[in-house]
Amino acid sequence: MQENLPDREIQRIFCKLGFITCSDQLLPLLRRAHKAAEVSDITALIEGETGTGKQVLAHAIHLLDRKRQAFPFITVHCSTVSEALAESELFGHLRGAFSGAVSNRKGLFQSAQHGTLFLDDVNDLPLALQPKLLDVLQRGIIRPVGADTELSIDVRIIAAANLPLEPLVRDGRFRADLYHRLNVVRLALPPLRARRAEFACLLVAFAQRHCSLYEPIMSVEEDLLSFLESQHLYGNIRELENTVRRMLFLKREGTSLSLEDWMRQLESDRSVREVDLLAESANAVWTTILNKGVGYDTALQELERGILHAAISVPGSTRRKIAQQLNISERALYYKMRACGLTAHLR
């Protein structure tokens, strides 16, 4: 057990494994995670908002676990587990156990044998499956669907929750006994908005991680740091890393990240979102055509009428202004409005 590692060495170890921090704020958490890695059979619960690095931290613990690091790290996305197929997915099945079971199949527990099974978003695990998971944790055995015998398993469990589990236990939405069985070592990751002192460190580290997109970044300019510290940030570490990737892709010169770089990627991202909105609108029109039997020409006409009506409903709108915004002539706009019966609504 290496209890007395220097602070910077602890940070360096986890940074090398993908979990970046340069603040003393997370040192107690990293020390607990490092100790948990050395106690190979203990379960751990990582709580934190989406995008705070729960899977990265879980994988780092696995890689530091000398007993298990050479064996698989398997992720179970609990929010996507189908209740009907959950037992087969987790515990496996034998050929003929149910309709469609044409061959024997190993479950995720068997696939993770001697390694780590990471239960992501465990707060979304169906209630009906929770006692079965608890039984596996307590007894260390599984029974594949259709099997008469049980199989011993040697798997470490690390669970992650994007909502605090204790309130869910109080509300009856998560089993108390399973919660206590998972919550042996609890690691609570703070959101990005609580890590403002680390902005410069995180930005530079992510830029260096993605240096293939641009030449090495050495620093962050004060104008960008001041801007970020004044913002109410809704995103988390994952979103920040993706933002840095966009900044690097669009960057033109220099070896530091600036507010100009941030704003440039923001404009680019906004353009993408606008295209996405058009795609969503097209999908909505198609759904209407399917569900209500509206003809294609009628749908387009109604869509055009809706766009024009929205334009003229803006206070202070004039025909000239709307024509400029739509990039068409005033004459063309007049004929379109007349065809839609809207000429009386605009001067």
PLY file of the C-alpha trace (Angstrom):
ply
format ascii 1.0
element vertex 347
property float x
property float y
property float z
element edge 346
property int vertex1
property int vertex2
end_header
0.00 0.00 0.00
1.45 3.38 -1.03
-0.24 5.73 1.43
2.39 8.48 1.35
2.70 9.27 -2.33
3.27 13.01 -2.91
0.25 14.99 -4.12
1.77 15.72 -7.51
2.62 12.06 -8.01
-1.00 11.05 -7.35
-2.15 13.65 -9.88
0.47 12.51 -12.38
-0.62 8.86 -12.07
-4.28 9.62 -12.77
-3.47 12.19 -15.47
-1.45 9.53 -17.30
-4.53 7.28 -17.16
-6.80 10.00 -18.60
-8.26 11.63 -15.47
-6.86 15.17 -15.50
-6.70 17.43 -12.46
-4.17 19.93 -11.15
-6.10 21.22 -8.14
-5.84 20.18 -4.50
-9.66 20.00 -4.47
-9.71 16.48 -5.91
-6.70 15.08 -4.06
-8.75 13.36 -1.30
-10.89 11.69 -3.98
-7.84 10.55 -5.96
-6.24 9.11 -2.84
-9.40 7.11 -2.08
-9.55 5.92 -5.69
-5.87 4.90 -5.56
-6.42 2.99 -2.31
-9.54 1.32 -3.77
-7.44 0.13 -6.71
-5.05 -1.56 -4.30
-7.90 -3.32 -2.44
-8.92 -5.32 -5.47
-12.16 -6.96 -4.34
-13.90 -3.91 -2.88
-16.87 -2.35 -4.70
-16.89 1.35 -5.52
-19.66 3.81 -6.30
-18.82 6.88 -8.41
-21.47 9.62 -8.34
-21.46 12.70 -10.56
-23.34 14.47 -13.31
-23.17 13.23 -16.89
-19.81 14.06 -18.44
-17.81 14.52 -15.23
-15.45 11.61 -15.96
-16.98 8.69 -14.06
-16.04 6.06 -16.66
-12.53 7.51 -17.02
-12.01 7.28 -13.25
-13.42 3.74 -13.13
-11.09 2.63 -15.92
-8.15 4.26 -14.13
-8.96 2.26 -10.98
-9.08 -0.91 -13.08
-5.69 -0.16 -14.66
-4.17 0.46 -11.22
-5.58 -2.81 -9.87
-2.61 -5.17 -10.14
-4.80 -8.23 -9.69
-7.22 -7.35 -12.49
-5.49 -4.90 -14.87
-4.58 -7.68 -17.35
-8.21 -8.82 -17.59
-11.23 -7.16 -19.30
-12.90 -3.92 -18.30
-16.53 -4.39 -19.41
-19.12 -1.60 -19.39
-22.85 -2.21 -18.83
-25.02 0.74 -19.86
-27.83 0.22 -17.34
-30.07 2.85 -18.95
-30.26 0.77 -22.14
-30.67 -2.66 -20.56
-33.94 -4.20 -21.73
-35.74 -5.70 -18.74
-36.94 -8.60 -20.89
-33.41 -9.54 -22.00
-31.47 -8.30 -18.97
-30.78 -11.70 -17.40
-29.50 -13.10 -20.68
-27.39 -9.99 -21.27
-25.80 -10.07 -17.83
-25.70 -13.78 -16.97
-25.76 -15.46 -20.41
-28.04 -18.25 -21.67
-28.00 -21.77 -23.00
-29.15 -22.83 -26.42
-32.92 -23.29 -26.49
-33.49 -21.39 -23.23
-36.01 -19.16 -25.02
-37.22 -18.36 -28.51
-34.27 -17.06 -30.53
-31.59 -18.62 -28.31
-29.96 -20.60 -31.13
-26.62 -21.06 -29.35
-24.98 -20.76 -25.96
-23.98 -17.22 -25.06
-21.74 -15.86 -22.33
-23.13 -12.93 -20.35
-21.26 -9.77 -19.43
-20.32 -11.13 -16.01
-18.56 -14.07 -17.65
-16.94 -11.78 -20.21
-15.50 -9.73 -17.35
-14.19 -12.77 -15.46
-11.20 -11.81 -13.26
-11.56 -8.21 -14.47
-13.91 -5.31 -13.77
-17.59 -4.88 -14.59
-18.52 -1.20 -14.77
-22.23 -0.53 -14.19
-22.78 2.85 -15.84
-25.91 4.84 -14.85
-26.77 2.19 -12.24
-29.57 4.48 -11.01
-31.47 3.45 -14.18
-31.21 -0.28 -13.47
-34.75 -1.79 -13.56
-36.10 -2.52 -10.07
-36.89 -6.12 -11.01
-33.22 -6.74 -11.81
-31.78 -5.17 -8.67
-32.31 -8.18 -6.31
-30.67 -10.48 -8.86
-27.66 -8.20 -9.07
-27.50 -8.06 -5.28
-27.53 -11.86 -5.09
-24.59 -12.05 -7.51
-22.62 -9.51 -5.48
-23.26 -11.33 -2.21
-22.68 -14.90 -3.34
-20.28 -14.50 -6.26
-22.28 -16.83 -8.50
-24.47 -16.53 -11.58
-26.96 -18.87 -13.23
-27.23 -18.52 -17.04
-30.80 -18.53 -18.35
-31.85 -22.14 -18.98
-29.02 -23.63 -16.89
-29.47 -26.05 -13.99
-26.13 -25.26 -12.38
-24.55 -22.11 -11.04
-21.17 -20.70 -12.07
-18.65 -19.00 -9.80
-17.46 -15.61 -10.93
-14.56 -13.41 -9.83
-15.44 -9.90 -10.97
-14.88 -6.52 -9.40
-17.90 -4.18 -9.53
-17.57 -0.43 -10.00
-20.90 1.38 -10.34
-21.57 4.91 -11.53
-24.67 7.03 -10.98
-25.53 10.33 -12.65
-28.01 11.05 -9.82
-27.35 10.71 -6.07
-28.61 7.26 -5.06
-29.56 8.04 -1.47
-32.64 10.14 -2.39
-33.71 7.38 -4.81
-33.48 4.87 -1.96
-35.68 7.08 0.21
-38.23 7.33 -2.62
-38.29 3.55 -3.12
-36.76 3.76 -6.61
-33.53 1.98 -5.68
-33.09 -0.92 -3.26
-31.47 0.10 0.03
-29.59 -3.20 0.40
-28.11 -2.94 -3.10
-27.15 0.69 -2.45
-25.25 -0.23 0.70
-23.58 -3.15 -1.08
-22.33 -0.86 -3.85
-21.50 2.09 -1.62
-18.41 0.65 0.09
-16.09 3.25 -1.42
-17.94 6.38 -2.54
-16.29 8.79 -4.97
-18.24 11.98 -5.70
-17.04 13.86 -8.80
-17.73 17.62 -8.84
-19.20 19.26 -11.97
-17.10 21.51 -14.20
-18.67 24.68 -12.73
-17.13 23.71 -9.35
-13.64 23.32 -10.89
-13.07 26.89 -12.10
-9.56 27.01 -10.66
-8.60 24.22 -13.08
-9.82 25.80 -16.32
-6.35 26.68 -17.62
-4.95 23.27 -16.69
-7.85 21.40 -18.30
-7.81 23.45 -21.51
-4.06 22.99 -22.03
-4.21 19.27 -21.17
-7.05 18.64 -23.63
-5.27 20.68 -26.30
-2.13 18.58 -25.85
-4.21 15.39 -25.95
-5.54 16.43 -29.38
-2.35 18.01 -30.73
-2.83 16.20 -34.05
-5.51 18.82 -34.87
-3.13 21.77 -34.41
0.39 22.56 -33.24
1.06 22.23 -29.46
-0.77 24.72 -27.24
1.34 26.12 -24.42
-1.03 28.43 -22.53
-4.49 29.98 -22.17
-4.95 33.72 -22.52
-6.41 35.74 -19.66
-9.33 37.03 -21.73
-10.63 33.49 -22.19
-10.14 32.57 -18.53
-11.93 35.73 -17.38
-14.80 35.00 -19.75
-15.19 31.39 -18.58
-15.05 32.34 -14.91
-17.93 34.78 -15.49
-20.15 32.19 -17.21
-22.71 29.81 -15.70
-21.42 26.62 -17.27
-24.02 23.95 -18.01
-21.67 21.46 -19.62
-19.10 19.21 -18.00
-15.59 17.86 -18.61
-16.62 15.83 -21.68
-18.24 18.88 -23.30
-15.20 21.01 -22.49
-12.89 18.52 -24.20
-15.10 18.47 -27.30
-15.09 22.28 -27.29
-11.29 22.29 -27.23
-11.24 19.92 -30.19
-13.44 22.32 -32.17
-11.22 25.25 -31.16
-8.11 23.46 -32.40
-9.74 22.41 -35.66
-10.72 26.02 -36.42
-7.62 27.73 -34.98
-5.55 29.79 -37.43
-2.42 30.88 -35.60
-0.62 31.14 -32.26
0.27 28.72 -29.47
-2.29 29.87 -26.90
-6.05 29.53 -26.66
-7.93 32.84 -26.67
-11.45 34.19 -26.33
-11.45 34.64 -30.12
-10.87 30.87 -30.51
-13.76 30.14 -28.15
-16.14 32.46 -29.99
-15.13 31.07 -33.39
-16.00 27.50 -32.38
-19.21 28.77 -30.78
-20.31 30.29 -34.09
-19.40 27.08 -35.91
-21.32 25.01 -33.36
-24.32 27.31 -33.67
-24.35 26.76 -37.45
-24.38 23.00 -36.90
-27.27 23.34 -34.43
-29.22 25.43 -36.95
-28.79 22.68 -39.56
-29.96 20.19 -36.95
-33.08 22.30 -36.33
-33.88 22.26 -40.05
-33.46 18.48 -40.07
-35.78 18.20 -37.06
-38.37 20.37 -38.83
-38.16 18.19 -41.94
-38.68 15.09 -39.81
-41.70 16.70 -38.12
-43.27 17.50 -41.52
-42.66 13.94 -42.72
-44.25 12.54 -39.54
-47.31 14.74 -40.16
-47.57 13.48 -43.73
-47.46 9.89 -42.52
-49.82 10.26 -39.57
-52.42 12.59 -41.07
-52.30 11.66 -44.74
-51.40 15.20 -45.81
-50.24 15.47 -49.42
-46.69 16.59 -50.18
-47.74 19.82 -51.95
-50.17 20.68 -49.16
-47.51 20.08 -46.53
-45.04 22.38 -48.30
-47.69 25.06 -48.71
-48.62 24.92 -45.02
-44.95 25.00 -44.06
-44.34 28.09 -46.22
-47.42 29.79 -44.80
-46.22 29.06 -41.28
-42.77 30.53 -41.97
-44.25 33.69 -43.49
-46.77 34.09 -40.68
-43.95 33.78 -38.12
-41.96 36.43 -40.00
-44.76 39.00 -40.14
-45.67 38.39 -36.49
-42.36 39.91 -35.34
-43.07 43.48 -34.08
-41.79 46.15 -36.48
-41.60 43.81 -39.47
-41.96 45.32 -42.95
-42.12 43.70 -46.36
-38.70 45.08 -47.25
-37.10 43.82 -44.03
-38.58 40.34 -44.35
-37.56 40.11 -48.02
-33.98 40.94 -47.03
-34.01 38.35 -44.24
-35.39 35.69 -46.60
-32.96 36.73 -49.34
-35.74 37.16 -51.93
-37.15 40.20 -53.76
-40.08 42.19 -52.37
-42.11 41.24 -55.45
-41.48 37.52 -54.86
-42.41 37.95 -51.18
-45.66 39.72 -52.14
-46.73 36.92 -54.47
-45.91 34.27 -51.87
-47.89 36.15 -49.20
-50.84 36.60 -51.59
-50.82 32.88 -52.36
-50.96 32.20 -48.62
-53.67 34.81 -47.96
-51.39 36.97 -45.80
-51.17 40.26 -47.75
-53.56 42.05 -45.38
-51.26 41.48 -42.42
-48.23 43.49 -43.55
-47.57 46.97 -44.83
0 1
1 2
2 3
3 4
4 5
5 6
6 7
7 8
8 9
9 10
10 11
11 12
12 13
13 14
14 15
15 16
16 17
17 18
18 19
19 20
20 21
21 22
22 23
23 24
24 25
25 26
26 27
27 28
28 29
29 30
30 31
31 32
32 33
33 34
34 35
35 36
36 37
37 38
38 39
39 40
40 41
41 42
42 43
43 44
44 45
45 46
46 47
47 48
48 49
49 50
50 51
51 52
52 53
53 54
54 55
55 56
56 57
57 58
58 59
59 60
60 61
61 62
62 63
63 64
64 65
65 66
66 67
67 68
68 69
69 70
70 71
71 72
72 73
73 74
74 75
75 76
76 77
77 78
78 79
79 80
80 81
81 82
82 83
83 84
84 85
85 86
86 87
87 88
88 89
89 90
90 91
91 92
92 93
93 94
94 95
95 96
96 97
97 98
98 99
99 100
100 101
101 102
102 103
103 104
104 105
105 106
106 107
107 108
108 109
109 110
110 111
111 112
112 113
113 114
114 115
115 116
116 117
117 118
118 119
119 120
120 121
121 122
122 123
123 124
124 125
125 126
126 127
127 128
128 129
129 130
130 131
131 132
132 133
133 134
134 135
135 136
136 137
137 138
138 139
139 140
140 141
141 142
142 143
143 144
144 145
145 146
146 147
147 148
148 149
149 150
150 151
151 152
152 153
153 154
154 155
155 156
156 157
157 158
158 159
159 160
160 161
161 162
162 163
163 164
164 165
165 166
166 167
167 168
168 169
169 170
170 171
171 172
172 173
173 174
174 175
175 176
176 177
177 178
178 179
179 180
180 181
181 182
182 183
183 184
184 185
185 186
186 187
187 188
188 189
189 190
190 191
191 192
192 193
193 194
194 195
195 196
196 197
197 198
198 199
199 200
200 201
201 202
202 203
203 204
204 205
205 206
206 207
207 208
208 209
209 210
210 211
211 212
212 213
213 214
214 215
215 216
216 217
217 218
218 219
219 220
220 221
221 222
222 223
223 224
224 225
225 226
226 227
227 228
228 229
229 230
230 231
231 232
232 233
233 234
234 235
235 236
236 237
237 238
238 239
239 240
240 241
241 242
242 243
243 244
244 245
245 246
246 247
247 248
248 249
249 250
250 251
251 252
252 253
253 254
254 255
255 256
256 257
257 258
258 259
259 260
260 261
261 262
262 263
263 264
264 265
265 266
266 267
267 268
268 269
269 270
270 271
271 272
272 273
273 274
274 275
275 276
276 277
277 278
278 279
279 280
280 281
281 282
282 283
283 284
284 285
285 286
286 287
287 288
288 289
289 290
290 291
291 292
292 293
293 294
294 295
295 296
296 297
297 298
298 299
299 300
300 301
301 302
302 303
303 304
304 305
305 306
306 307
307 308
308 309
309 310
310 311
311 312
312 313
313 314
314 315
315 316
316 317
317 318
318 319
319 320
320 321
321 322
322 323
323 324
324 325
325 326
326 327
327 328
328 329
329 330
330 331
331 332
332 333
333 334
334 335
335 336
336 337
337 338
338 339
339 340
340 341
341 342
342 343
343 344
344 345
345 346
